[in-house]
Amino acid sequence: MKKKRLEIEYTFDFELIGIISSAKGYKLAWEINLALSARLVKQVDLIIEQKITQMLLIPTIHLKMK
């Protein structure tokens, strides 16, 4: 049987920044807020479960616009 593949190009209207740190999330967000006059706030953690009994936990912090 012949397989068909759907290819889609996604466009997003945001920028994603990843930060790796040994600091706790709330402490890091507080320091960034002070240094950059930003308004980072804690969001519910994103949990992705895969079929092969693995779970990926992604802590999330969201920038609130003024």
Z-matrix of the N, CA and C atoms (Angstrom, degrees):
N
C 1 1.446
C 2 1.532 1 108.72
N 3 1.308 2 115.75 1 134.66
C 4 1.460 3 121.36 2 179.91
C 5 1.528 4 110.23 3 -78.10
N 6 1.332 5 115.81 4 134.45
C 7 1.464 6 120.85 5 179.07
C 8 1.518 7 109.85 6 -99.21
N 9 1.300 8 115.23 7 144.84
C 10 1.466 9 121.89 8 176.01
C 11 1.518 10 108.49 9 -114.26
N 12 1.302 11 116.76 10 140.76
C 13 1.461 12 121.59 11 -179.50
C 14 1.520 13 109.39 12 -118.71
N 15 1.310 14 115.46 13 130.24
C 16 1.457 15 122.03 14 177.83
C 17 1.527 16 108.24 15 -95.12
N 18 1.313 17 116.13 16 120.16
C 19 1.461 18 120.61 17 178.78
C 20 1.521 19 108.68 18 -113.32
N 21 1.330 20 115.74 19 125.78
C 22 1.458 21 122.03 20 -176.85
C 23 1.525 22 108.75 21 -127.47
N 24 1.311 23 116.03 22 135.62
C 25 1.458 24 120.59 23 172.86
C 26 1.521 25 107.99 24 -98.17
N 27 1.317 26 116.90 25 123.57
C 28 1.458 27 121.89 26 -178.99
C 29 1.522 28 109.68 27 -95.05
N 30 1.315 29 115.70 28 142.83
C 31 1.457 30 120.53 29 172.81
C 32 1.528 31 107.95 30 -120.70
N 33 1.316 32 115.73 31 133.97
C 34 1.454 33 121.47 32 -177.28
C 35 1.524 34 109.13 33 -122.03
N 36 1.320 35 115.72 34 144.17
C 37 1.453 36 121.19 35 -179.14
C 38 1.530 37 110.46 36 -106.33
N 39 1.322 38 115.80 37 50.13
C 40 1.459 39 120.66 38 176.54
C 41 1.517 40 108.99 39 -157.52
N 42 1.315 41 115.72 40 166.33
C 43 1.450 42 121.57 41 174.85
C 44 1.516 43 108.17 42 -113.69
N 45 1.320 44 116.58 43 142.61
C 46 1.455 45 122.56 44 -178.74
C 47 1.517 46 108.45 45 -115.23
N 48 1.331 47 115.64 46 129.03
C 49 1.462 48 121.42 47 -179.83
C 50 1.519 49 107.61 48 -122.51
N 51 1.315 50 116.78 49 130.44
C 52 1.465 51 121.45 50 176.99
C 53 1.519 52 110.12 51 -107.71
N 54 1.314 53 116.70 52 134.63
C 55 1.463 54 121.64 53 179.48
C 56 1.520 55 107.81 54 -127.77
N 57 1.322 56 116.23 55 129.87
C 58 1.457 57 121.30 56 175.51
C 59 1.522 58 107.37 57 -109.10
N 60 1.336 59 116.51 58 126.93
C 61 1.454 60 120.80 59 -176.76
C 62 1.520 61 109.59 60 -154.00
N 63 1.312 62 115.61 61 152.00
C 64 1.464 63 119.97 62 175.08
C 65 1.530 64 111.15 63 -84.57
N 66 1.337 65 116.64 64 -8.06
C 67 1.469 66 121.34 65 179.55
C 68 1.530 67 110.04 66 -72.90
N 69 1.306 68 116.36 67 151.74
C 70 1.464 69 121.27 68 174.36
C 71 1.527 70 109.07 69 -65.61
N 72 1.332 71 116.70 70 149.84
C 73 1.459 72 121.84 71 -176.05
C 74 1.510 73 113.78 72 -55.89
N 75 1.343 74 117.03 73 -44.87
C 76 1.464 75 120.11 74 -177.81
C 77 1.526 76 111.48 75 -66.80
N 78 1.330 77 117.12 76 -36.00
C 79 1.468 78 121.58 77 179.56
C 80 1.524 79 110.12 78 -69.93
N 81 1.324 80 116.71 79 -43.04
C 82 1.458 81 120.89 80 178.52
C 83 1.531 82 110.79 81 -63.44
N 84 1.328 83 116.88 82 -44.36
C 85 1.468 84 121.04 83 178.57
C 86 1.528 85 110.47 84 -61.94
N 87 1.331 86 116.80 85 -41.17
C 88 1.469 87 121.06 86 179.74
C 89 1.530 88 110.27 87 -62.04
N 90 1.353 89 116.60 88 -44.35
C 91 1.469 90 120.89 89 179.89
C 92 1.533 91 110.82 90 -64.69
N 93 1.332 92 117.17 91 -42.11
C 94 1.466 93 120.40 92 178.64
C 95 1.525 94 110.19 93 -65.13
N 96 1.328 95 116.75 94 -41.67
C 97 1.466 96 120.49 95 177.56
C 98 1.527 97 111.31 96 -57.78
N 99 1.336 98 116.46 97 -43.28
C 100 1.466 99 120.29 98 179.45
C 101 1.526 100 111.67 99 -67.09
N 102 1.324 101 116.95 100 -45.37
C 103 1.466 102 121.14 101 -174.88
C 104 1.526 103 112.66 102 -70.87
N 105 1.335 104 117.32 103 -37.04
C 106 1.463 105 120.52 104 -173.15
C 107 1.523 106 114.24 105 -111.30
N 108 1.325 107 116.93 106 5.13
C 109 1.473 108 121.54 107 -175.18
C 110 1.531 109 110.76 108 52.31
N 111 1.319 110 115.66 109 42.50
C 112 1.468 111 122.10 110 179.64
C 113 1.523 112 109.18 111 -95.48
N 114 1.323 113 116.47 112 178.24
C 115 1.464 114 121.70 113 176.86
C 116 1.522 115 109.16 114 -132.20
N 117 1.330 116 116.71 115 66.49
C 118 1.455 117 121.06 116 178.19
C 119 1.526 118 109.14 117 -76.27
N 120 1.326 119 117.14 118 135.94
C 121 1.460 120 121.76 119 177.90
C 122 1.521 121 109.17 120 -133.17
N 123 1.321 122 116.65 121 149.40
C 124 1.457 123 122.81 122 -179.35
C 125 1.518 124 110.52 123 -74.06
N 126 1.324 125 115.56 124 135.28
C 127 1.456 126 123.03 125 176.30
C 128 1.526 127 108.50 126 -114.41
N 129 1.301 128 116.94 127 168.30
C 130 1.464 129 121.63 128 176.29
C 131 1.521 130 108.65 129 -62.69
N 132 1.350 131 117.42 130 135.43
C 133 1.451 132 121.52 131 179.64
C 134 1.517 133 110.88 132 -62.84
N 135 1.324 134 116.09 133 143.87
C 136 1.449 135 122.37 134 179.10
C 137 1.522 136 108.27 135 -91.64
N 138 1.332 137 117.85 136 125.47
C 139 1.456 138 122.17 137 179.33
C 140 1.520 139 108.61 138 -115.99
N 141 1.332 140 115.54 139 124.57
C 142 1.460 141 121.10 140 178.52
C 143 1.522 142 107.68 141 -115.14
N 144 1.325 143 116.28 142 120.66
C 145 1.465 144 120.66 143 178.62
C 146 1.521 145 108.58 144 -105.15
N 147 1.319 146 115.66 145 135.41
C 148 1.455 147 121.09 146 179.59
C 149 1.523 148 109.47 147 -108.70
N 150 1.315 149 116.22 148 162.40
C 151 1.459 150 121.40 149 -177.66
C 152 1.528 151 112.78 150 -63.47
N 153 1.314 152 118.26 151 -26.53
C 154 1.464 153 120.81 152 -174.50
C 155 1.534 154 112.02 153 -93.19
N 156 1.306 155 116.25 154 42.47
C 157 1.475 156 125.35 155 175.24
C 158 1.527 157 114.28 156 52.19
N 159 1.307 158 116.81 157 32.93
C 160 1.457 159 120.54 158 173.46
C 161 1.520 160 108.28 159 -112.37
N 162 1.314 161 115.48 160 149.33
C 163 1.454 162 120.00 161 178.79
C 164 1.521 163 108.43 162 -129.82
N 165 1.303 164 117.10 163 134.91
C 166 1.450 165 123.19 164 179.31
C 167 1.524 166 108.10 165 -112.96
N 168 1.325 167 117.33 166 120.37
C 169 1.464 168 122.75 167 179.61
C 170 1.523 169 108.20 168 -105.23
N 171 1.318 170 116.40 169 123.44
C 172 1.458 171 121.44 170 -178.68
C 173 1.527 172 108.92 171 -119.06
N 174 1.345 173 117.50 172 105.01
C 175 1.465 174 119.44 173 175.89
C 176 1.524 175 109.01 174 -67.03
N 177 1.327 176 117.03 175 137.92
C 178 1.456 177 119.83 176 -177.02
C 179 1.517 178 111.83 177 -125.50
N 180 1.322 179 115.00 178 139.98
C 181 1.453 180 122.56 179 175.05
C 182 1.526 181 105.93 180 -128.67
N 183 1.295 182 117.30 181 132.22
C 184 1.458 183 123.15 182 -173.58
C 185 1.513 184 109.80 183 -112.39
N 186 1.317 185 116.67 184 140.02
C 187 1.456 186 121.85 185 176.37
C 188 1.517 187 108.69 186 -90.04
N 189 1.318 188 117.00 187 115.77
C 190 1.468 189 121.39 188 177.18
C 191 1.513 190 108.53 189 -84.80
N 192 1.300 191 115.39 190 131.21
C 193 1.462 192 120.27 191 177.86
C 194 1.521 193 109.24 192 -80.30
N 195 1.305 194 116.13 193 144.77
C 196 1.464 195 121.19 194 -177.60
C 197 1.489 196 111.26 195 -75.04
